[in-house]
């Protein structure tokens, strides 16, 4: 799973078997999204956090 932080938006993609799944957009703080995901993902799930620093 990859989270891309762009300005005030977080975009979520997930990757499985070399394919990218649908993108979702969130407008909540990163800490709240990670707390939500940590309750629902298994321990082996990997989350990559990418920050878009374009101005």
C-alpha positions in Angstrom: 0.0 0.0 0.0 1.3 3.4 -0.8 0.2 6.8 0.6 1.1 9.9 -1.4 0.8 13.1 0.5 0.0 16.1 -1.8 -0.7 19.4 -0.1 -3.8 18.8 2.0 -4.8 15.5 0.4 -3.6 11.9 0.9 -3.9 9.5 -2.1 -4.0 5.8 -1.5 -2.9 3.1 -3.9 -2.5 -0.6 -3.2 -0.3 -3.0 -5.1 -1.0 -6.8 -5.4 0.6 -9.3 -7.8 2.2 -6.5 -9.7 -1.0 -4.6 -10.3 -2.1 -1.3 -8.9 -5.6 -1.2 -7.3 -8.0 1.7 -7.3 -6.9 5.1 -5.9 -8.8 6.6 -3.0 -8.4 10.2 -1.7 -8.6 11.4 1.9 -8.6 14.8 3.4 -7.9 13.8 7.0 -4.6 14.1 8.9 -2.1 11.4 8.2 -2.0 10.3 11.9 -5.8 9.6 11.8 -5.6 7.6 8.6 -2.7 5.5 9.9 -4.6 4.8 13.1 -7.6 3.7 11.1 -5.5 1.5 8.8 -3.5 -0.1 11.7 -6.8 -1.5 13.2 -7.8 -3.1 9.9 -4.6 -4.4 8.3 -2.7 -7.5 9.2 0.8 -7.3 10.7 2.5 -8.2 7.5 1.0 -5.3 5.5 3.5 -2.7 4.3 2.7 1.0 4.0 5.0 3.3 2.0 4.5 7.0 2.7 5.6 9.3 -0.2 5.6 13.1 0.1 5.1 15.3 -3.0 7.2 18.4 -2.3 6.3 20.2 -5.6 5.3 23.8 -5.0 
